[in-house]
Amino acid sequence: RDYEVNISIPEFTCVCPRTGLPDFATIVINYIPDKNLVELKSLKMYLLKYRDLGIFHEHAANKILEDFKEACSPRKITVTAQFHTRGGIDTTVTTTWSN
């Protein structure tokens, strides 16, 4: 039977590629596994690689989804990146893929 796994990462950080200033976000990953589950420690180590990476919000959300999809081959996945306020603007990016 299908079941959904919900993962929340409230301390995601990356860097604005234009200004070099840090960006902070909560990443929420909801997925329906097929044969594989993600190992949470591996996911944590993967996300730490974004800490010094200059990347736009939209690209970060889509890159996380693509890499997760490649690693686990889930039936369905949604990645939501809720970036904290910068310059008076909040950004939330949601991207979804299903098999």
Secondary structure as the mmCIF struct_conf table of DSSP 4:
data_model
#
loop_
_struct_conf.conf_type_id
_struct_conf.id
_struct_conf.beg_label_comp_id
_struct_conf.beg_label_asym_id
_struct_conf.beg_label_seq_id
_struct_conf.end_label_comp_id
_struct_conf.end_label_asym_id
_struct_conf.end_label_seq_id
STRN STRN1 VAL A 5 VAL A 15
TURN_TY1_P TURN_TY1_P1 PRO A 17 THR A 19
STRN STRN2 PRO A 22 ILE A 32
BEND BEND1 ASP A 34 LYS A 35
HELX_RH_AL_P HELX_RH_AL_P1 LEU A 40 LEU A 48
TURN_TY1_P TURN_TY1_P2 LYS A 49 ASP A 52
STRN STRN3 GLY A 54 GLY A 54
HELX_RH_AL_P HELX_RH_AL_P2 HIS A 57 CYS A 72
BEND BEND2 ARG A 75 ARG A 75
STRN STRN4 LYS A 76 ARG A 86
TURN_TY1_P TURN_TY1_P3 GLY A 87 GLY A 88
STRN STRN5 ILE A 89 SER A 98
#
